């Protein structure tokens, strides 16, 4: 499953970043960046309400497939420009984190190493 | 009693997010231009440039500018805590505790920024390899306990910000916390938000620059103390024994 399909299925906004054909390997949800650095795996899609520029640095570090910023929070301009530079998809939604994770689970994205089924776009 | 202008939250090039101009001689010159009497160097999870700034201040301004050793510690809840001490020896003891509590991860300068240790003239000495721009395993409570035990004082940083602030992360300032006061980053947010104003009614407030570039340094807080030591600053924040704090522009 690619980021492109998740964007479509969840109705997310693609705020910045072009690499939407990256394969998703699983998902991770945390608002503590230190947690994400310790627990998320490469290719995971990350769900958080944090919107400051460090989220892109962490996403690059762990090679995440995308970041979904929840709760209708608008990413800082610096966050957006860093996402443009790195190409990492910065996605936004009005939904809260719990609902977003639930929706991802419905698509077959489980934990950090769990992905079942695939979607035809 | 002295009336002193202060900025107690200044980063140097050791903090990855700071601009390259944040070297000791330029920080000191900017402080003097702003008529600051006391500054504190508070790099993320480290104090390796504090000595250089103290030396630069002495060389450029004699005893006109006091430089307090400090560290901005990131707790495990990702709260930033400003920690101030009186001596380099004390701040290095705190640094040892903080460094032991950092994850074993190397910095990636291209993602987070460079972390440089420099001398009093700003000359490059070495690059800090470990990632400082991350959380330690120390809780808010543990940081406060350690700093107080070393003879220092602790304040949650920029409580008015949406990230890395104690109010954002914990929802409130724990009333039992033995902090000296709270720091805000802007009068605008303070005046607009009932939440911060309520906090500030219970704690002494200080407004600092959180300077990552020279233009962010400012003379926005005045303290009334006998001398610029951390014990006196605590008394000033608590409004005790004739000491006091005044955030300029805050009615």
Interface residues (C-beta under 8 A of the other chain):
Chain A: X32 X33 X34 X37 X38 X50 X51 X52 X54 X57 X60 X61
Chain B: X76 X77 X78 X103 X105 X108 X111 X112 X133 X134 X135 X163
